[in-house]
C-alpha cells in the first residue's frame, strides 16, 4: 500500500516531539480504523519543515503543508476516502495520462492545443493524439529535491495572507512524497478522478523526472515543488500537455485558456506547480 506502519496513534512513543495538534481519522464513511494524518493546531512556521521531515522520516512519516483555503476546510472536513484509493505502483503513469488526454483534450482543449499542421503538431482546433511523456530536462538539478521543497514551503508558510485560510504542518504515513494523497484518501480531484492513486502514479513519475515533491494540499488544491524544471520551451510544452491531462481545470478554467501560454508562464523555469480541480 501507499502507507507504512502507522506510528500516529502515539507520536511520543515513536520518539516524536510534536507541537499541539490533531489526529484525523474522519472519512466519508465514518472514522477510519487508524489516524490518517496529524496536523498542527497553529500556523506553519518557515523553519518547521526540515525538523519535521528529519524526525518523521525515521518512523515512516512525511511532511506536507495543509491549508484550510477560503472556505476554512481543514483535513477533518476534506471528505477523505482511503477505501477509494488503490496503490500508486499498480498504475502506469503514461497510460493514466494518455487516458485523460483522450477523455478531455479533444472536447475541451480545442484551440488551446499548441502547434499547427505544417510543423507536424496537432492542427488548431484539435488536440491530436497523446504526445507521450515529456523527456527528462537536460539541465542538472541545482540542489537536493528536499532542499528545494523546503524552500517552497518557507515561501508559502512565510506569507499567510497569500494562502487564504493559512497553512499548518502535517505528517502522513507514506512511502514517498508522491504517495501522500493516496495515503490519506484525498478526494480533491474527485470530479476528474475517483482513484487518487492514479494521480499519484503521475506524481511518482514527476518525482523521478523533475525532482518533484508534494508540499501543499487543500480541499481541492495541490502545490508541488520542482527541483529540476523544464529549461526550454520545447520541454515546457511537452510537460504542459501532461499538466493538462492531470488537471484540465488549470487551463480550461484559468486565463488565458491557452496551453502554450500556460507552458511559458506556469511551467518554464518554475520551481513550483499549482493545481486546482473544480
KAJORA-V739309 format. One record per residue. N is the residue number from 0. RES is the residue in one letter. BURIAL is 1 if it has 16 or more other ideal C-beta (glycine too) atoms within 10 Angstrom, else 0. Layout:
n	res	burial
N	RES	BURIAL
N	RES	BURIAL
//
This chain:
n	res	burial
0	X	1
1	X	1
2	X	1
3	X	1
4	X	0
5	X	1
6	X	1
7	X	1
8	X	0
9	X	0
10	X	1
11	X	0
12	X	0
13	X	1
14	X	0
15	X	1
16	X	0
17	X	1
18	X	0
19	X	0
20	X	1
21	X	0
22	X	1
23	X	1
24	X	1
25	X	1
26	X	1
27	X	0
28	X	0
29	X	0
30	X	0
31	X	1
32	X	0
33	X	0
34	X	1
35	X	1
36	X	1
37	X	1
38	X	1
39	X	1
40	X	0
41	X	0
42	X	0
43	X	1
44	X	1
45	X	0
46	X	0
47	X	1
48	X	1
49	X	1
50	X	0
51	X	1
52	X	1
53	X	0
54	X	1
55	X	1
56	X	0
57	X	0
58	X	1
59	X	1
60	X	1
61	X	1
62	X	1
63	X	1
64	X	1
65	X	1
66	X	1
67	X	1
68	X	1
69	X	0
70	X	0
71	X	0
72	X	1
73	X	1
74	X	1
75	X	0
76	X	0
77	X	1
78	X	0
79	X	1
80	X	1
81	X	1
82	X	0
83	X	1
84	X	1
85	X	1
86	X	0
87	X	1
88	X	1
89	X	0
90	X	1
91	X	0
92	X	1
93	X	0
94	X	0
95	X	1
96	X	1
97	X	1
98	X	0
99	X	1
100	X	1
101	X	0
102	X	0
103	X	1
104	X	1
105	X	1
106	X	0
107	X	0
108	X	1
109	X	0
110	X	0
111	X	1
112	X	1
113	X	1
114	X	1
115	X	0
116	X	0
117	X	0
118	X	0
119	X	0
120	X	0
121	X	1
122	X	0
123	X	0
124	X	0
125	X	0
126	X	1
127	X	1
128	X	0
129	X	1
130	X	1
131	X	0
132	X	1
133	X	1
134	X	0
135	X	0
136	X	1
137	X	0
138	X	0
139	X	0
140	X	0
141	X	0
142	X	0
143	X	0
144	X	1
145	X	1
146	X	0
147	X	1
148	X	1
149	X	1
150	X	1
151	X	1
152	X	1
153	X	1
154	X	0
155	X	1
156	X	1
157	X	0
158	X	0
159	X	0
160	X	0
161	X	0
162	X	1
163	X	0
164	X	1
165	X	1
166	X	1
167	X	1
168	X	1
169	X	1
170	X	1
171	X	1
172	X	1
173	X	1
174	X	1
175	X	1
176	X	1
177	X	1
178	X	1
179	X	1
180	X	1
181	X	1
182	X	1
183	X	1
184	X	1
185	X	1
186	X	1
187	X	1
188	X	1
189	X	0
190	X	0
191	X	1
192	X	1
193	X	0
194	X	1
195	X	1
196	X	1
197	X	1
198	X	1
199	X	1
200	X	1
201	X	1
202	X	1
203	X	1
204	X	1
205	X	1
206	X	1
207	X	0
208	X	1
209	X	1
210	X	1
211	X	1
212	X	1
213	X	1
214	X	1
215	X	1
216	X	1
217	X	1
218	X	1
219	X	1
220	X	1
221	X	1
222	X	1
223	X	1
224	X	1
225	X	1
226	X	1
227	X	1
228	X	1
229	X	1
230	X	0
231	X	0
232	X	0
233	X	0
234	X	1
235	X	1
236	X	1
237	X	1
238	X	1
239	X	1
240	X	1
241	X	1
242	X	1
243	X	1
244	X	1
245	X	1
246	X	1
247	X	1
248	X	1
249	X	1
250	X	1
251	X	0
252	X	0
253	X	0
254	X	0
255	X	0
256	X	0
257	X	1
258	X	1
259	X	1
260	X	0
261	X	1
262	X	1
263	X	1
264	X	0
265	X	1
266	X	1
267	X	1
268	X	0
269	X	0
270	X	1
271	X	1
272	X	1
273	X	0
274	X	1
275	X	1
276	X	1
277	X	0
//
